[in-house]
């Protein structure tokens, strides 16, 4: 089901992503839910789409997600 706020996101998202990346995930997930709501595997589809949206703007550097182009030592 769609998420109302970033506080509603699962810990696998909220516990690892910075706030802006969580907002990207939320928007992409909810949009995918609306677009693919007829599919019986909607939850998995929406999660894949949302993570894809995050990965277009962020990457993992060590244990942290940082904006693309940023490098954390």
Buried (B, 14 or more C-beta within 10 A) or exposed (E): EEBEEBEEBEEEBBEEBBEBBBBBBBEBBBBBBEEBEEEEEBBEBBBBBBBEBBBEEBBEEEEEBBEEEEEEE
